[in-house]
Amino acid sequence: MRTSFLKLVTLVMLSLVVASCGKGTPQVVTGIQVQSSTIGQDVMLSLQADLDLGAMSFPAVTLPILHPRGQTPIGSVELLPVLGGKNQIKISVNVSSLADIHAAQAALPNGNAIPLIANNPTITIPLGAGAQLYLTIGANAVALGVAVPIKTFDSIGSAVGAINLFPVFTIDKVVGAAGIFTGSQAGQNGFALIADVTQYVNMQNIFVPQQAAVMMKMAMVQEQQAVVSLNYAAQAPSKAKESKVNSMIYNLNLRKARLQLHR
């Protein structure tokens, strides 16, 4: 009985129960905005997610997105604590500049499958501090996400090993997954957010012809004209390990932990 109650309290505080229906259901992602714009001939894609992490908070950190060849800045990922005890993740990236970057199967820092993206060919960009940006583009779908290792979670990974805990959410036209990943080694534990942003970047209907050409060229280079099949299933470990994670997260909430990144 105590275990069930503790699990319920933890889920409410961290809001790791994310659902596409039910007005009273708490969510780790409480709001999300996606935008596409054009600067010159380049397509910029941005995502801002409002997060409820209970009493825990992100540090204020900006991780530059650097082009894999030449290290030219092409965007950034920001972690922000904001007023009211909330947190935000902001992603802004020049997707046109990545048209010639090879896409391959990718994984989270713990080696497990990325929620939604699964086995689809994906552009992976290292961000520093062990963080990674994920961009999957096909003729029918676009997914954008980020994984950020959090030093504070290393003790969780030591206790439960390599697991994923990612409920799926739906907000407006975005379907996504947000939660934690853990591993037995330092740097394999953290928070990730992945979103299907297809409805905001429809190449045929939204972009002007020049933009559509850029995005279609990107899909051709990545050989992704075939249908991208995103996996919308939630990811969760065994009940015993999930209960252990919830208990340890609950303790971090009691301490009002300020989450630390690896350096």
PyMOL commands that set and color helices and strands:
alter all, ss='L'
color gray80, all
select helices_A, chain A and resi 2-14+96-98+151-160+198-200+209-221+239-254
alter helices_A, ss='H'
color red, helices_A
select strands_A, chain A and resi 29-39+42-51+61-66+73-82+86-94+123-128+131-137+142-149+163-165+168-171+174-182+190-196
alter strands_A, ss='S'
color yellow, strands_A
deselect
rebuild
show_as cartoon
